[in-house]
Amino acid sequence: MHSVNNSDNSLTQFIQNSYKIDIKEIEPTIQNINKSIYEDYSTLINELVDIYFKAANKGKEEDIRKQQILDYINTYELNLQEIYNWLLNTQNDSNSTFLLGYFYFYGVGTKINKQKAFELYKKAVELEHIAAQLVLADIYVHGKGLEKNHNNAFYLANKLAEEEHLAGINMLGYCYGCGVGTDINMEKASELYKKAANLGNSIAQYNIALLYEYGKGIEQDLDQAIYWYKKSAEQGYQYSQKKLEILN
């Protein structure tokens, strides 16, 4: 990044001309350089987490979320190893904790280590990190090679839904629809799916379309099913696109 390179050049110049400058003048400048580097990376980490969570709330599939993060890093010609090292040294920040877990889970800038990722996600959840709550809830539902815990999944999904996060509303609908940590309640599931679908979550749009198609928890209506499959497909959700190919 320019700020890092500019800071390095400035520091070199100060060293070369140190005989002209009193040391008391140098120290504040070096502190400003370090502060600038810290702020730049903090902003970067925050932006990467924001990209992830916005994509999750829209219902973007996991491979698309990952690609958006990598595209951002590549667009600005950022060094993955530097970012990884920065995350290791800023674990007092919940965004850094979450993103380091994400890097371990998908092997971004390091080798895949799902157990480390799991521990970091849990740590971030303890710090009330919203994206970590969503990711951990998904792990608790599906396992993904880690620990399933349906009661914890329901708790986190309900917490996210209460805070009006679209991905959480959809996940809570899934919990009710599949009996994850609670009794099956298709009417409740359909209400939650429809709420998230109306607010633009593509996975919820697919889910409510399924319920309309098969008349589960809601009156069967193929026109409504196709309507919601189209809405979801327009956002790039592959399962909806395949459904439309079959129904048409």
C-alpha positions in Angstrom: 0.0 0.0 0.0 1.1 3.6 -0.7 0.9 4.6 2.9 3.3 1.9 4.0 5.8 2.6 1.2 5.6 6.3 1.8 6.2 5.7 5.5 9.3 3.6 4.7 10.7 6.3 2.5 10.1 9.0 5.0 11.8 6.9 7.7 14.9 6.4 5.5 15.1 10.1 4.9 15.0 10.8 8.6 17.8 8.4 9.3 20.0 9.7 6.5 19.5 13.3 7.8 19.5 12.5 11.5 22.7 14.6 12.1 20.6 17.7 11.2 17.7 16.9 13.5 17.3 16.7 17.2 16.2 13.3 18.4 13.2 14.8 20.1 12.0 15.9 16.7 12.3 12.5 15.2 10.4 10.5 17.9 7.0 12.1 17.3 7.4 11.6 13.5 8.2 7.9 13.9 5.2 7.6 16.2 3.0 9.2 13.5 4.4 6.8 10.9 3.6 3.7 13.0 0.2 5.2 13.8 -0.4 5.7 10.1 0.5 2.1 9.3 -1.7 0.8 12.1 -4.7 2.9 11.0 -4.3 1.8 7.4 -4.3 -1.9 8.2 -7.1 -1.5 10.7 -9.2 0.2 8.0 -8.4 -2.7 5.6 -9.4 -5.3 8.1 -12.7 -3.5 8.8 -13.4 -3.2 5.1 -12.7 -6.9 4.5 -15.1 -8.0 7.3 -17.7 -5.5 6.0 -17.4 -7.0 2.5 -18.0 -10.5 4.0 -21.0 -9.6 6.1 -22.7 -7.6 3.4 -22.4 -10.5 1.0 -23.7 -12.9 3.7 -26.7 -10.8 4.3 -27.5 -10.6 0.6 -27.3 -14.4 0.6 -24.2 -14.7 -1.6 -22.8 -18.2 -1.7 -19.6 -18.9 0.3 -17.3 -19.2 -2.6 -18.5 -15.9 -3.9 -17.9 -14.2 -0.5 -14.4 -15.6 -0.5 -13.8 -14.4 -4.0 -14.9 -10.9 -3.2 -12.4 -10.8 -0.4 -9.6 -12.0 -2.6 -10.6 -9.6 -5.4 -10.4 -6.7 -3.0 -7.0 -7.8 -1.9 -5.8 -8.3 -5.4 -7.3 -5.0 -6.7 -5.3 -3.0 -4.3 -2.2 -5.3 -4.7 -2.1 -6.1 -1.0 0.3 -8.6 0.4 -1.5 -11.6 2.0 1.4 -12.6 4.1 1.6 -9.0 5.6 -2.1 -9.1 6.3 -1.9 -12.5 7.9 1.1 -11.3 10.1 -0.9 -8.2 11.1 -3.9 -10.3 12.1 -1.6 -12.5 14.3 -0.4 -9.4 16.2 -3.8 -7.7 16.7 -5.9 -10.3 18.4 -7.3 -7.8 20.9 -9.5 -6.6 18.0 -12.7 -8.7 17.3 -12.5 -8.0 13.5 -8.9 -9.3 13.4 -9.9 -12.4 15.4 -12.7 -13.2 13.1 -10.7 -12.6 9.9 -7.8 -14.7 11.1 -10.3 -17.5 11.8 -11.7 -17.0 8.3 -8.1 -17.1 6.8 -7.5 -20.4 8.6 -10.8 -21.9 7.6 -10.3 -21.3 3.9 -6.5 -21.3 3.7 -6.2 -17.6 2.8 -2.5 -16.6 3.2 -1.9 -19.7 5.3 -2.6 -23.4 5.5 -6.1 -24.6 6.2 -6.6 -25.3 9.9 -10.3 -25.6 10.7 -9.7 -26.3 14.4 -7.8 -23.0 14.8 -10.5 -21.3 12.8 -13.2 -22.7 15.1 -11.4 -21.5 18.2 -11.0 -18.0 16.8 -14.6 -17.9 15.7 -15.6 -18.8 19.3 -13.3 -16.1 20.7 -14.8 -13.5 18.3 -18.3 -14.5 19.3 -17.4 -14.0 23.0 -16.4 -10.4 21.9 -20.0 -10.1 20.4 -18.7 -10.1 16.8 -21.8 -10.4 14.5 -20.2 -12.1 11.5 -18.5 -14.6 13.8 -21.9 -15.4 15.3 -23.3 -16.1 11.8 -20.3 -18.3 10.8 -20.3 -20.2 14.0 -24.1 -20.8 13.9 -23.6 -22.3 10.4 -20.8 -24.6 11.7 -23.0 -25.7 14.6 -25.8 -26.5 12.1 -23.8 -28.4 9.4 -20.6 -29.4 11.2 -18.3 -28.8 8.3 -15.7 -31.1 9.8 -16.1 -29.5 13.2 -18.5 -29.7 16.1 -22.3 -29.8 15.6 -24.4 -28.2 18.3 -27.9 -27.5 17.3 -28.9 -25.8 20.5 -26.0 -23.3 20.1 -27.0 -22.9 16.4 -30.5 -22.0 17.3 -29.4 -19.6 20.1 -27.1 -17.7 17.7 -29.6 -17.6 14.9 -32.2 -16.3 17.2 -29.9 -13.6 18.5 -29.0 -12.5 15.0 -32.6 -12.5 13.9 -33.6 -10.4 16.9 -31.0 -7.8 15.7 -32.6 -7.9 12.2 -29.6 -9.3 10.3 -31.0 -10.9 7.2 -28.7 -13.9 7.2 -29.7 -14.6 10.8 -33.4 -14.3 10.0 -33.0 -16.8 7.2 -31.0 -19.2 9.4 -33.6 -19.0 12.1 -36.1 -19.9 9.5 -33.9 -22.9 8.6 -33.8 -23.9 12.2 -37.6 -23.9 12.5 -38.0 -25.6 9.1 -35.6 -28.5 9.9 -35.9 -28.8 13.6 -32.5 -27.5 14.5 -32.4 -26.8 18.2 -36.2 -26.5 18.3 -39.3 -28.2 17.2 -40.2 -28.1 13.5 -42.6 -25.3 12.8 -43.1 -24.8 9.1 -45.4 -21.8 9.5 -42.8 -20.0 11.6 -40.1 -21.0 9.0 -42.2 -19.6 6.1 -42.8 -16.3 8.0 -39.0 -15.9 8.6 -38.1 -16.9 5.1 -40.6 -14.4 3.6 -39.3 -11.6 5.8 -35.7 -12.1 4.8 -36.7 -12.7 1.2 -38.6 -9.4 1.0 -35.5 -7.7 2.4 -33.4 -9.1 -0.4 -31.6 -12.3 0.9 -31.3 -14.6 -2.1 -31.1 -17.8 0.0 -34.3 -16.9 1.8 -35.9 -16.2 -1.6 -35.0 -19.7 -2.7 -36.2 -21.2 0.6 -39.6 -19.4 0.4 -39.9 -20.5 -3.2 -39.4 -24.1 -2.2 -42.2 -23.8 0.4 -44.5 -22.3 -2.2 -43.6 -25.0 -4.7 -44.4 -27.9 -2.3 -47.0 -26.2 -0.1 -45.0 -26.6 3.2 -46.1 -24.2 5.9 -47.8 -22.1 3.3 -50.5 -22.6 0.6 -49.0 -24.1 -2.5 -48.6 -21.6 -5.3 -46.4 -22.3 -8.3 -46.6 -18.8 -9.6 -45.2 -17.4 -6.3 -42.6 -20.2 -6.3 -41.4 -19.1 -9.8 -41.6 -15.4 -8.8 -39.2 -16.0 -5.8 -36.9 -18.4 -7.7 -36.5 -15.6 -10.3 -35.8 -13.0 -7.7 -33.1 -15.3 -6.2 -31.7 -16.3 -9.6 -31.3 -12.6 -10.6 -28.9 -12.3 -7.6 -26.9 -15.2 -8.9 -28.1 -17.9 -6.6 -27.3 -21.1 -8.5 -29.8 -23.4 -7.0 -32.6 -21.0 -8.0 -31.2 -20.9 -11.5 -31.3 -24.7 -11.7 -34.9 -24.7 -10.3 -36.1 -22.3 -13.0 -34.5 -24.5 -15.7 -36.5 -27.5 -14.4 -39.8 -25.6 -13.9 -39.6 -23.8 -17.3 
